[in-house]
Structures are given as C-alpha cells and as structure tokens.
Amino acid sequence: MENLLNLFSDDEVKKYFILKNYQENEIIFDEDEDSHTLYIVSDGDVVIEKATNREKTEFKDLAIISRGSFLGEMAVFENSKRTARARALNNVSLFEITKEDFLGLIKSNPEMLARILILIIKTLSSRIAHTSEELTLLYDISKELSEEHRDEKEFISSVIDEISLYFPEWDIEGYYYNPYNEEFEKIKELDDKLNAKINPGGYSSSRWIDNRTYIMQIKMKEKIAASLIFISKKELLKNEINDFTTIFNTIFHIVSNGIEKTRNNREAYLLAKLRQKKGEL
C-alpha cells in the first residue's frame, strides 16, 4: 500500500503537519472523543482497539497500523466522535494534521484530493475485507464452543479443521502439553512439507518467530496447555503480518475458552464417575 506521506512535498509536510511522539502503551486518542485530526504513522505501530465492556477495562484489537498508513481519517471529512481507541503498541512517531489544515492543503492543491481519496478508499476497502473475513472466521470457530468434545486433543483437532478453510496457504500444527510425561504431543499437522521443526516449549508466549511463522501459546493457570503453530508458504509483508496478528488474537481467545470448557467438562465427568463408583462400594 502506498505511503500517504509520499503524496505531499517536504514543504507541505513542514507547513501543515506536526510530528508527535508517543511512548509504548500511551493513548493517542480515546473512544468517544471529539475528532479533529488525522494521523500518519512515521515510525512504530499503533493498535486500534474497541472496548468490550462498559467499564472500558477490556478491549478487542481491530487493526494494527504501521509506517506509512493512517488513522483517524474520518476526522477530516465529518464532525464525529472517535469510534475506537488508538494506542501506541511500541514507541511511535506520528505526523498529525488538523481538519482545518487538511482542508487548507487540499484547497492549495486541488489535484491532490483525488489521489488522497483513492488511497484512503483502497485502504479502507482492504480493512473492511479483513474485518469481514475475521467476523466469518469468528462465527465458524465459535460453533466449536457449543460442541461437546471428548478431551482437549479432540477440540484442538476440530478447531484446526475449522480454521484451515481460512488458511489455504498455511500449514497449521497443533500440540497438547501432557503434564504426565511433560512433553508436547503433536495432535495434527496439515502439511508436513512445511514442518517448522519448532519446539513449542521454547516459547513462553504467543509471538511471530519470523515473517512466515507464528506460535500461539494457550495457557491454563499460567501454564502452557496447548500450542498452535502457523507456517505461511510465503514470506509476509508488514501489513499482512498486522492483519494476521489481529486474526490470531481472535483465534487465541476462542481456543483458550474452548480448551478451558473442555477441560472442565472432562474433569466434571471423571469426578462424577468416581463418585458413582464410591456409591457402588
């Protein structure tokens, strides 16, 4: 995707934009704030997130915005409040332009308006397509939560089957941690030709290992209970990594809930069987 800053001359950037720096986790703007400015990322990453409870203590990641892309674009087209929160994912530098300065810039260079609008429309279209795909994925794998599974292994296998439809260019490996022998057991692998040969026990949390490989670590009571490893057939660009990161976060929360539910059901079943045997004695 083209860098929005490239549409402006150095003189225009100096005249109309203000460079602002934010520390990791600093709030750039909050949900429901009045909006008057558009931002272009010069360096770092910004996460766009939406509150999921009234207290605004829990959030859902909507998108990750990186160098050259923009956020808060509706502020320069209409008088509205921010529909989500923007937070610095790491140390971030942003070019800020107010609605008034943006309109002044366009007025001084009318031909630029069409180029800006085309770029914004392309970017928003891509974001909408990503959101639509994520919502469909969310619906499909959420159905697994309503199903009864014999154990955690069966649940992991079923989830991989479900999400594989959305990852045709990926291998997905599923592992379950066996506390009795303290080893990770491979439950499923879609494409052994892409075998990553990664030890799930070597990573304490979910992360990108490289620009092709993501490991998802699902924890129960602070201990890793299962791992999903996603291996792309091709190297990913920064914006693709950002998009897949938000999708992986969605999968993580659903799989975590599913494993916890399956484990609780299994333990409740075993406890009931034990009580039944005691009653027969």
C-alpha positions, -999 to 999 in steps of 0.1 A, spaced: 0 0 0 13 34 -10 26 57 18 2 86 23 31 109 32 46 104 -3 17 124 -17 30 155 -1 61 176 -7 86 182 20 75 218 22 38 208 26 47 183 54 67 210 73 39 236 68 8 215 76 19 186 97 32 183 133 54 154 143 43 138 176 60 111 196 42 85 219 57 60 243 47 24 243 11 19 256 4 56 255 -31 65 244 -32 86 212 -69 91 212 -98 75 231 -131 61 221 -159 87 221 -135 117 220 -142 145 196 -122 140 164 -103 169 147 -71 153 135 -58 127 110 -25 108 118 0 92 95 24 68 111 61 78 106 76 51 127 63 23 150 30 6 153 -5 17 165 -32 -7 176 -68 3 171 -90 -13 198 -126 -13 209 -139 -15 244 -158 -47 251 -173 -38 284 -189 -7 299 -160 -1 323 -137 0 293 -112 -23 310 -112 -49 283 -105 -43 246 -107 -61 213 -79 -54 188 -94 -42 155 -63 -34 135 -26 -26 137 -14 4 118 22 7 107 46 31 89 30 50 60 -6 42 69 -31 64 85 -57 65 113 -84 89 124 -92 97 88 -130 104 94 -120 135 114 -112 154 83 -144 145 65 -171 149 91 -177 161 127 -179 129 147 -165 112 177 -138 86 177 -154 51 173 -124 33 188 -92 38 208 -57 42 194 -28 31 215 9 30 208 20 -6 205 56 4 209 74 38 206 56 56 179 61 88 158 31 103 141 25 131 117 -6 150 128 -28 173 107 -59 191 118 -91 192 98 -86 229 91 -50 224 78 -61 194 58 -88 214 40 -63 243 35 -38 219 20 -64 205 -4 -75 240 -13 -40 249 -23 -35 218 -44 -70 206 -57 -55 178 -78 -42 161 -47 -77 155 -34 -85 127 -59 -52 109 -52 -57 111 -14 -93 99 -17 -83 70 -39 -56 59 -15 -80 62 15 -107 43 -3 -83 15 -12 -70 13 24 -105 13 39 -117 -13 14 -88 -36 24 -96 -31 61 -133 -38 56 -124 -70 37 -101 -81 65 -128 -74 92 -154 -93 72 -131 -123 69 -124 -122 106 -161 -120 115 -168 -150 94 -139 -169 109 -151 -159 144 -186 -172 137 -174 -206 123 -149 -214 150 -173 -202 178 -195 -231 168 -169 -254 182 -176 -239 217 -212 -253 216 -200 -288 206 -191 -314 232 -155 -328 228 -141 -359 244 -110 -341 255 -87 -312 247 -69 -331 220 -101 -336 201 -111 -300 205 -77 -288 191 -80 -311 161 -116 -299 154 -105 -263 156 -76 -268 132 -100 -285 107 -124 -255 110 -98 -227 106 -79 -244 79 -105 -233 54 -93 -197 60 -56 -205 57 -52 -223 24 -16 -211 20 -6 -222 55 4 -252 75 -11 -254 109 4 -277 136 -14 -284 169 2 -295 201 -11 -306 235 10 -305 266 9 -337 285 16 -330 322 23 -366 330 54 -370 307 60 -332 305 61 -333 267 42 -316 239 23 -342 218 16 -333 181 -22 -336 176 -24 -325 140 -4 -312 111 -20 -301 78 11 -300 55 41 -320 67 61 -305 38 62 -272 57 71 -288 90 86 -259 111 105 -282 135 98 -258 163 98 -269 199 66 -254 215 83 -255 249 109 -230 237 84 -200 238 67 -186 269 41 -166 250 25 -161 216 46 -143 191 59 -141 155 90 -162 152 98 -148 118 79 -133 89 64 -167 80 58 -183 114 35 -176 143 33 -196 175 1 -193 196 6 -204 233 -27 -212 251 -22 -211 289 -43 -226 317 -35 -214 352 -3 -197 339 10 -229 323 10 -237 286 -17 -262 279 -16 -262 241 2 -247 211 -8 -238 176 19 -231 151 10 -213 118 35 -215 89 29 -194 58 41 -208 24 54 -173 16 71 -145 34 47 -119 46 48 -81 43 44 -59 73 7 -51 66 -1 -88 62 16 -96 95 -5 -69 111 -37 -83 97 -29 -118 107 -20 -107 142 -55 -95 149 -70 -127 134 -47 -148 156 -57 -128 186 -93 -137 179 -85 -173 174 -65 -173 207 -94 -161 228 -118 -186 213 -94 -216 216 -85 -206 252 -122 -206 262 -128 -239 243 -99 -257 260 -109 -244 294 -145 -255 288 -134 -290 275 -111 -295 304 -137 -285 330 -163 -309 314 -138 -337 313 -128 -332 350 -165 -330 360 -172 -362 341 -144 -381 358 -154 -367 392 -190 -379 386 -177 -414 376 -155 -415 407 -185 -406 430 -206 -432 412 -180 -459 419 -177 -449 455 -215 -451 458 -214 -487 445 -189 -498 471 
